[in-house]
C-alpha cells in the first residue's frame, strides 16, 4: 500500500548548517529530503565563505539544478570556468566534472 506524499514547508533557519568534508569554508543545510518526509527529492543550500572551495568532483547518476541566492563565485564545468552571481541558474548534467570557488569578499549562498 503506498501513501500519498504530504506537502512540506521547512524554514531554512530550522536546519543547522554542517561543515562539508573535503571542502574549505563550506557548509550545507539539507532543507528537504527523506528525513523531512520528501522521499524522491533533495533540496540543499550551500554557503561558501570568502576563500572557500568545493573541489573538483562529478556524479555519474545525479544532476544538479542550482540558483545563486547571494554573492558571486567562479565555477568550473568540465574545465570551463564561469563566474556566477546572485540570480543566476546552473544546470549540471550527470557525469560533468565541476568545482566551485569563492574568490570574493562576501559569502555565497546557493
N, CA and C atoms as an extended XYZ file, in Angstrom:
330
Properties=species:S:1:pos:R:3:atomname:S:1:resname:S:1:resid:I:1 pbc="F F F"
N         0.846       -1.173        0.000 N   UNK     1
C         0.000        0.000        0.000 CA  UNK     1
C         0.894        1.240        0.000 C   UNK     1
N         0.690        2.121       -0.961 N   UNK     2
C         1.502        3.340       -0.993 CA  UNK     2
C         0.718        4.490       -0.384 C   UNK     2
N         1.461        5.421        0.166 N   UNK     3
C         0.852        6.585        0.789 CA  UNK     3
C         1.060        7.789       -0.098 C   UNK     3
N         0.056        8.647       -0.150 N   UNK     4
C         0.185        9.881       -0.925 CA  UNK     4
C         1.216       10.777       -0.253 C   UNK     4
N         2.044       11.461       -1.041 N   UNK     5
C         3.025       12.366       -0.437 CA  UNK     5
C         2.334       13.513        0.290 C   UNK     5
N         3.004       14.037        1.292 N   UNK     6
C         2.466       15.172        2.034 CA  UNK     6
C         3.239       16.429        1.646 C   UNK     6
N         2.570       17.558        1.740 N   UNK     7
C         3.235       18.834        1.481 CA  UNK     7
C         4.122       19.177        2.675 C   UNK     7
N         5.292       19.735        2.402 N   UNK     8
C         6.244       20.075        3.460 CA  UNK     8
C         6.764       21.485        3.223 C   UNK     8
N         6.747       22.299        4.270 N   UNK     9
C         7.391       23.611        4.259 CA  UNK     9
C         8.385       23.602        5.404 C   UNK     9
N         9.624       23.983        5.126 N   UNK    10
C        10.655       23.937        6.164 CA  UNK    10
C        11.450       25.231        6.136 C   UNK    10
N        11.534       25.896        7.260 N   UNK    11
C        12.283       27.153        7.361 CA  UNK    11
C        13.782       26.874        7.338 C   UNK    11
N        14.521       27.665        6.567 N   UNK    12
C        15.971       27.497        6.470 CA  UNK    12
C        16.628       27.576        7.835 C   UNK    12
N        16.164       28.507        8.689 N   UNK    13
C        16.808       28.673       10.000 CA  UNK    13
C        16.456       27.550       10.982 C   UNK    13
N        15.631       26.602       10.562 N   UNK    14
C        15.338       25.452       11.427 CA  UNK    14
C        16.326       24.303       11.200 C   UNK    14
N        17.228       24.468       10.234 N   UNK    15
C        18.199       23.422        9.893 CA  UNK    15
C        19.603       23.944       10.178 C   UNK    15
N        20.310       23.282       11.078 N   UNK    16
C        21.672       23.715       11.423 CA  UNK    16
C        22.629       23.429       10.271 C   UNK    16
N        23.474       24.405        9.912 N   UNK    17
C        24.483       24.146        8.875 CA  UNK    17
C        25.531       23.154        9.376 C   UNK    17
N        26.002       22.317        8.468 N   UNK    18
C        27.045       21.335        8.768 CA  UNK    18
C        28.230       21.600        7.843 C   UNK    18
N        29.442       21.518        8.372 N   UNK    19
C        30.625       21.671        7.523 CA  UNK    19
C        30.688       20.519        6.528 C   UNK    19
N        31.105       20.828        5.298 N   UNK    20
C        31.194       19.811        4.254 CA  UNK    20
C        32.606       19.221        4.263 C   UNK    20
N        32.728       17.908        4.485 N   UNK    21
C        34.057       17.279        4.480 CA  UNK    21
C        34.765       17.493        3.143 C   UNK    21
N        36.076       17.592        3.174 N   UNK    22
C        36.930       17.746        1.996 CA  UNK    22
C        36.726       19.065        1.265 C   UNK    22
N        35.985       19.985        1.854 N   UNK    23
C        35.789       21.315        1.271 CA  UNK    23
C        36.377       22.351        2.212 C   UNK    23
N        36.709       23.507        1.683 N   UNK    24
C        37.258       24.587        2.504 CA  UNK    24
C        36.196       25.674        2.645 C   UNK    24
N        35.882       26.052        3.902 N   UNK    25
C        34.973       27.163        4.157 CA  UNK    25
C        33.582       26.974        3.605 C   UNK    25
N        33.078       25.737        3.631 N   UNK    26
C        31.786       25.435        3.014 CA  UNK    26
C        30.894       24.687        3.995 C   UNK    26
N        29.639       25.142        4.093 N   UNK    27
C        28.655       24.440        4.917 CA  UNK    27
C        27.432       24.104        4.068 C   UNK    27
N        26.668       23.123        4.551 N   UNK    28
C        25.473       22.659        3.850 CA  UNK    28
C        24.315       22.586        4.823 C   UNK    28
N        23.125       22.861        4.317 N   UNK    29
C        21.879       22.622        5.041 CA  UNK    29
C        21.006       21.769        4.126 C   UNK    29
N        20.601       20.596        4.583 N   UNK    30
C        19.673       19.766        3.819 CA  UNK    30
C        18.277       20.194        4.243 C   UNK    30
N        17.623       20.962        3.370 N   UNK    31
C        16.333       21.557        3.713 CA  UNK    31
C        15.177       20.583        3.523 C   UNK    31
N        15.198       19.826        2.439 N   UNK    32
C        14.160       18.834        2.169 CA  UNK    32
C        14.817       17.555        1.679 C   UNK    32
N        14.280       16.436        2.105 N   UNK    33
C        14.797       15.135        1.691 CA  UNK    33
C        14.068       14.043        2.447 C   UNK    33
N        14.546       12.821        2.352 N   UNK    34
C        13.871       11.702        3.011 CA  UNK    34
C        13.637       11.915        4.509 C   UNK    34
N        14.602       12.558        5.191 N   UNK    35
C        14.454       12.767        6.637 CA  UNK    35
C        13.323       13.737        6.983 C   UNK    35
N        12.916       14.569        6.020 N   UNK    36
C        11.838       15.527        6.279 CA  UNK    36
C        10.545       15.124        5.576 C   UNK    36
N        10.460       13.873        5.132 N   UNK    37
C         9.230       13.384        4.525 CA  UNK    37
C         9.149       13.567        3.021 C   UNK    37
N        10.268       13.902        2.370 N   UNK    38
C        10.301       14.077        0.914 CA  UNK    38
C        11.175       12.948        0.347 C   UNK    38
N        10.571       11.846       -0.099 N   UNK    39
C        11.351       10.650       -0.408 CA  UNK    39
C        12.141       10.674       -1.717 C   UNK    39
N        11.734       11.476       -2.695 N   UNK    40
C        12.330       11.373       -4.028 CA  UNK    40
C        13.071       12.616       -4.494 C   UNK    40
N        13.383       13.516       -3.594 N   UNK    41
C        13.970       14.797       -3.990 CA  UNK    41
C        14.756       15.349       -2.813 C   UNK    41
N        15.859       16.029       -3.093 N   UNK    42
C        16.636       16.659       -2.024 CA  UNK    42
C        16.885       18.114       -2.389 C   UNK    42
N        16.558       19.013       -1.471 N   UNK    43
C        16.881       20.429       -1.626 CA  UNK    43
C        17.942       20.764       -0.596 C   UNK    43
N        19.091       21.259       -1.093 N   UNK    44
C        20.203       21.601       -0.210 CA  UNK    44
C        20.557       23.060       -0.427 C   UNK    44
N        21.082       23.673        0.610 N   UNK    45
C        21.623       25.025        0.472 CA  UNK    45
C        23.061       25.009        0.953 C   UNK    45
N        23.955       25.493        0.097 N   UNK    46
C        25.368       25.600        0.438 CA  UNK    46
C        25.707       27.049        0.730 C   UNK    46
N        26.625       27.259        1.660 N   UNK    47
C        27.232       28.567        1.900 CA  UNK    47
C        28.733       28.385        1.756 C   UNK    47
N        29.322       29.179        0.854 N   UNK    48
C        30.766       29.132        0.628 CA  UNK    48
C        31.327       30.475        1.075 C   UNK    48
N        32.121       30.447        2.122 N   UNK    49
C        32.706       31.668        2.681 CA  UNK    49
C        33.808       32.202        1.758 C   UNK    49
N        34.186       33.488        1.910 N   UNK    50
C        35.297       34.019        1.118 CA  UNK    50
C        36.532       33.117        1.256 C   UNK    50
N        37.136       32.778        0.133 N   UNK    51
C        38.274       31.863        0.133 CA  UNK    51
C        37.879       30.400        0.169 C   UNK    51
N        36.581       30.127        0.280 N   UNK    52
C        36.098       28.752        0.347 CA  UNK    52
C        36.085       28.082       -1.015 C   UNK    52
N        36.076       26.742       -0.970 N   UNK    53
C        36.160       25.987       -2.222 CA  UNK    53
C        35.532       24.611       -2.057 C   UNK    53
N        34.818       24.183       -3.088 N   UNK    54
C        34.353       22.804       -3.213 CA  UNK    54
C        35.198       22.196       -4.333 C   UNK    54
N        36.020       21.181       -4.034 N   UNK    55
C        36.955       20.668       -5.042 CA  UNK    55
C        36.255       19.955       -6.200 C   UNK    55
N        37.020       19.724       -7.242 N   UNK    56
C        36.503       19.082       -8.446 CA  UNK    56
C        35.970       17.684       -8.123 C   UNK    56
N        34.760       17.426       -8.619 N   UNK    57
C        34.131       16.124       -8.446 CA  UNK    57
C        33.082       15.951       -9.538 C   UNK    57
N        32.515       14.774       -9.602 N   UNK    58
C        31.423       14.517      -10.537 CA  UNK    58
C        30.538       13.418       -9.980 C   UNK    58
N        29.334       13.342      -10.502 N   UNK    59
C        28.363       12.343      -10.077 CA  UNK    59
C        27.891       11.602      -11.325 C   UNK    59
N        28.002       10.302      -11.322 N   UNK    60
C        27.634        9.529      -12.507 CA  UNK    60
C        26.127        9.465      -12.744 C   UNK    60
N        25.328        9.587      -11.678 N   UNK    61
C        23.878        9.412      -11.833 CA  UNK    61
C        23.058       10.577      -11.299 C   UNK    61
N        23.708       11.619      -10.793 N   UNK    62
C        22.980       12.738      -10.179 CA  UNK    62
C        23.230       13.999      -10.985 C   UNK    62
N        22.159       14.731      -11.282 N   UNK    63
C        22.295       16.050      -11.895 CA  UNK    63
C        22.019       17.109      -10.841 C   UNK    63
N        22.485       18.324      -11.104 N   UNK    64
C        22.245       19.438      -10.185 CA  UNK    64
C        21.484       20.546      -10.909 C   UNK    64
N        20.515       21.105      -10.220 N   UNK    65
C        19.866       22.344      -10.624 CA  UNK    65
C        20.107       23.304       -9.472 C   UNK    65
N        20.755       24.433       -9.737 N   UNK    66
C        21.163       25.337       -8.663 CA  UNK    66
C        20.811       26.778       -9.017 C   UNK    66
N        20.522       27.566       -7.986 N   UNK    67
C        20.275       29.003       -8.129 CA  UNK    67
C        21.182       29.717       -7.139 C   UNK    67
N        21.915       30.714       -7.612 N   UNK    68
C        22.761       31.513       -6.727 CA  UNK    68
C        21.855       32.513       -6.020 C   UNK    68
N        21.801       32.431       -4.692 N   UNK    69
C        20.931       33.296       -3.891 CA  UNK    69
C        21.621       34.590       -3.496 C   UNK    69
N        22.880       34.506       -3.088 N   UNK    70
C        23.660       35.672       -2.642 CA  UNK    70
C        25.094       35.505       -3.099 C   UNK    70
N        25.739       36.636       -3.422 N   UNK    71
C        27.167       36.633       -3.698 CA  UNK    71
C        27.511       36.244       -5.122 C   UNK    71
N        28.809       36.041       -5.349 N   UNK    72
C        29.339       35.659       -6.660 CA  UNK    72
C        30.512       34.720       -6.446 C   UNK    72
N        30.712       33.806       -7.400 N   UNK    73
C        31.831       32.867       -7.316 CA  UNK    73
C        32.173       32.370       -8.710 C   UNK    73
N        33.267       31.645       -8.792 N   UNK    74
C        33.688       31.012      -10.034 CA  UNK    74
C        33.360       29.530       -9.936 C   UNK    74
N        32.770       28.995      -11.012 N   UNK    75
C        32.541       27.556      -11.093 CA  UNK    75
C        33.271       27.035      -12.330 C   UNK    75
N        33.580       25.761      -12.313 N   UNK    76
C        34.157       25.112      -13.485 CA  UNK    76
C        33.254       23.951      -13.857 C   UNK    76
N        32.879       23.904      -15.131 N   UNK    77
C        32.061       22.820      -15.669 CA  UNK    77
C        32.862       22.147      -16.777 C   UNK    77
N        33.307       20.927      -16.526 N   UNK    78
C        34.164       20.200      -17.469 CA  UNK    78
C        35.359       21.035      -17.909 C   UNK    78
N        35.985       21.740      -16.944 N   UNK    79
C        37.197       22.502      -17.217 CA  UNK    79
C        36.986       23.907      -17.740 C   UNK    79
N        35.742       24.332      -17.901 N   UNK    80
C        35.434       25.672      -18.399 CA  UNK    80
C        34.985       26.553      -17.234 C   UNK    80
N        35.793       27.553      -16.875 N   UNK    81
C        35.473       28.442      -15.750 CA  UNK    81
C        34.455       29.500      -16.169 C   UNK    81
N        33.507       29.758      -15.251 N   UNK    82
C        32.468       30.753      -15.466 CA  UNK    82
C        32.202       31.454      -14.146 C   UNK    82
N        32.010       32.774      -14.181 N   UNK    83
C        31.604       33.487      -12.974 CA  UNK    83
C        30.088       33.503      -12.913 C   UNK    83
N        29.557       33.190      -11.730 N   UNK    84
C        28.117       33.226      -11.499 CA  UNK    84
C        27.838       34.147      -10.319 C   UNK    84
N        26.644       34.746      -10.321 N   UNK    85
C        26.283       35.705       -9.278 CA  UNK    85
C        24.814       35.541       -8.919 C   UNK    85
N        24.403       36.215       -7.848 N   UNK    86
C        23.031       36.142       -7.349 CA  UNK    86
C        22.036       36.291       -8.497 C   UNK    86
N        21.080       35.372       -8.537 N   UNK    87
C        20.057       35.375       -9.568 CA  UNK    87
C        20.343       34.425      -10.720 C   UNK    87
N        21.597       33.974      -10.865 N   UNK    88
C        21.952       33.057      -11.950 CA  UNK    88
C        21.500       31.638      -11.622 C   UNK    88
N        21.149       30.893      -12.665 N   UNK    89
C        20.761       29.486      -12.537 CA  UNK    89
C        21.790       28.612      -13.228 C   UNK    89
N        22.001       27.419      -12.681 N   UNK    90
C        23.005       26.489      -13.187 CA  UNK    90
C        22.357       25.113      -13.326 C   UNK    90
N        22.629       24.445      -14.436 N   UNK    91
C        22.251       23.044      -14.600 CA  UNK    91
C        23.526       22.263      -14.878 C   UNK    91
N        23.777       21.225      -14.081 N   UNK    92
C        24.957       20.379      -14.251 CA  UNK    92
C        24.469       18.948      -14.494 C   UNK    92
N        24.591       18.450      -15.732 N   UNK    93
C        24.158       17.080      -16.011 CA  UNK    93
C        25.024       16.056      -15.279 C   UNK    93
N        24.480       14.878      -15.092 N   UNK    94
C        25.259       13.768      -14.531 CA  UNK    94
C        26.493       13.552      -15.399 C   UNK    94
N        27.623       13.258      -14.751 N   UNK    95
C        28.854       12.968      -15.464 CA  UNK    95
C        29.733       14.165      -15.758 C   UNK    95
N        29.262       15.384      -15.465 N   UNK    96
C        30.053       16.592      -15.727 CA  UNK    96
C        30.899       16.920      -14.499 C   UNK    96
N        32.211       17.015      -14.681 N   UNK    97
C        33.110       17.411      -13.587 CA  UNK    97
C        32.865       18.878      -13.262 C   UNK    97
N        32.851       19.195      -11.955 N   UNK    98
C        32.580       20.581      -11.560 CA  UNK    98
C        33.238       20.907      -10.228 C   UNK    98
N        33.562       22.213      -10.055 N   UNK    99
C        34.067       22.727       -8.785 CA  UNK    99
C        33.571       24.150       -8.616 C   UNK    99
N        33.673       24.642       -7.372 N   UNK   100
C        33.194       25.979       -7.012 CA  UNK   100
C        34.272       26.662       -6.181 C   UNK   100
N        34.464       27.972       -6.388 N   UNK   101
C        35.445       28.712       -5.595 CA  UNK   101
C        34.963       30.148       -5.383 C   UNK   101
N        34.944       30.559       -4.117 N   UNK   102
C        34.567       31.933       -3.775 CA  UNK   102
C        35.837       32.768       -3.681 C   UNK   102
N        36.081       33.570       -4.702 N   UNK   103
C        37.260       34.435       -4.740 CA  UNK   103
C        36.940       35.846       -4.263 C   UNK   103
N        35.702       36.073       -3.839 N   UNK   104
C        35.261       37.404       -3.430 CA  UNK   104
C        35.419       37.647       -1.941 C   UNK   104
N        34.782       38.722       -1.478 N   UNK   105
C        34.889       39.127       -0.072 CA  UNK   105
C        33.598       38.900        0.709 C   UNK   105
N        32.580       38.313        0.074 N   UNK   106
C        31.301       38.047        0.742 CA  UNK   106
C        30.931       36.580        0.542 C   UNK   106
N        30.173       36.039        1.487 N   UNK   107
C        29.725       34.647        1.386 CA  UNK   107
C        28.803       34.469        0.183 C   UNK   107
N        28.823       33.263       -0.369 N   UNK   108
C        27.941       32.882       -1.471 CA  UNK   108
C        26.970       31.837       -0.944 C   UNK   108
N        25.684       32.017       -1.268 N   UNK   109
C        24.676       31.003       -0.927 CA  UNK   109
C        24.049       30.511       -2.219 C   UNK   109
N        23.946       29.192       -2.324 N   UNK   110
C        23.254       28.614       -3.481 CA  UNK   110
C        22.615       27.291       -3.099 C   UNK   110
